[in-house]
């Protein structure tokens, strides 16, 4: 996959949000009449596109009847051995950033605190947060593999 494209109400706020997650801007460009960029981090590439007259995004995480793309998922297995500590540190970074630049940042919205899920023969630790436009992002790490 080359990239995942995210339409945003405020590209500068979205860039600042994803930079807190470890992404870096690789290319800035325009698409038609609006601003866009590619960012790389956490093993992937995203494209942010500024929407001139944005409407709120549907609540894909909270609406059980929603049909469409649900969330992006990032594997943190090689990044942390404790998703709770990682999420607490991320939340602290957002709290400090919001205090320093309230027009650019807000406190981190956690949609699902870290919990364990058995999927196939593996136990995962998973958590969900919302990005600057309220879109769901999943973070997971493999905890163990169960044979048999």
N, C-alpha and C positions, 0 to 999 in steps of 0.2 A: 504494500500500500504506500502510495506517495505521500498523502497527507489527508487530514480530516479538516473540513472547512466549517468555521463557526461564524455565524452572522451576529454582530454585536451592536448594541446601542451606542457604545462609546469605546472606540478602538484604543484610546490612550489608557482608559481605566482597565480594559481587558489586557492590554500588554503588561501593565503594572501587576495585575493579578497573576498572570502566567509566569512573569519573571520571579515572583515569590515562590512559585513551584519549581523553579530551576530552569525554565525555558529562556532562550535567548533569541532575539530577532536576528534572522539571517538575511532576509530581503524585505525591503519596503517597496510598494508599487501601487498603482491605481488600477482599478478594474472598472472600466467605463468612466463613471464620474465620481467614484468614491475611493477612499483610502483602504489599503489592504497590506498585509504582511505575512510572511512565513516565519514561524518560530520553531525552534528545535529544542527538545529536552525530554527527559524520562524515556528515552528510547524511541521517540516518535517526532513527527512534524505536524503542526497545526497551521491552518491559514485563518487569520482573522480578517473579517470584512466589515467595515463600518456601514451601517444601514441608516440612510438619511432621515427617514421618518419611521422610527421603529415602533412596533407594537409589542406588548409583553409576550414573551414566549409561553407556550402551554406548559402546564405543570406535569411533565412526563413522569416525575418521581412520585408525586402525590395522587395523580389521577389514574385510578386502576383501569379506566376505560380508554385511556389514551392509546392511539396506534401511531407508530412511527419510530424514529430513532429514539433510543432510551437514554443512553449515557456513553461517555468515553471511559475506558478502564485502563489504568496504569499499573503495571506489575512492579512492586517495590521489593520483591524477594531479595534482590542483590543490593538494595539500598539501606534497608533497616531490618533488624530482627525483632522489632517491637512496634507495631503499627500505632498503638496507643501513645507511646512516647513521641513518635514521629508526628502524629496529628496534634499533640499538645504543643510541640515546638513550632509547627506551622501556625497554629492558632495564636501563639505568642507573637510570632513575626507579624501577623496581620493586625493584632491589637496595637503593637508598637507603630506600625506603618500608618494605621488609622489615626492614632494620636498625633503623629508628626505631619500627616498630609490627609486631613479629613475629606477633602474634595476628590482625592484620588483613590482612597481605600476605605473599606468598611470592615467591621469585624467579620471573621470567618463564619460562614453558615455551615454547620455540620448537620447533614440530613440523616445520617446513621452513624452512631458511634461504632468503633471497631467491635466486631463479633465474629465468631467462628462459623464457617459453613462447610459442610461436607458436599463436595461436588465430584462425582465419580469415585475414584480411589484416593482422592486428596482432601486434606483439611486445609482450608484457606482462612485467613483473617481478612475481613473486608470492612471498608468504611466508605461513606459517601459524603461529599461536600457539594456546595453550590458555587459556581463561578460567579463573576461579576454581573452576569446577566441572569443568574438563577438557574443555569443549566447544570444538570447533575454530572458529577465526576466521581468515578469509583477508583479506590486505591485498594489493592490486594497484595497479599504475599502468601506464598506456599508455606505452610507450617510443617506438614508431614504427609507421607504417603502411606496408605493402608493397603496391605496386600490381603487378598483373599476375600 
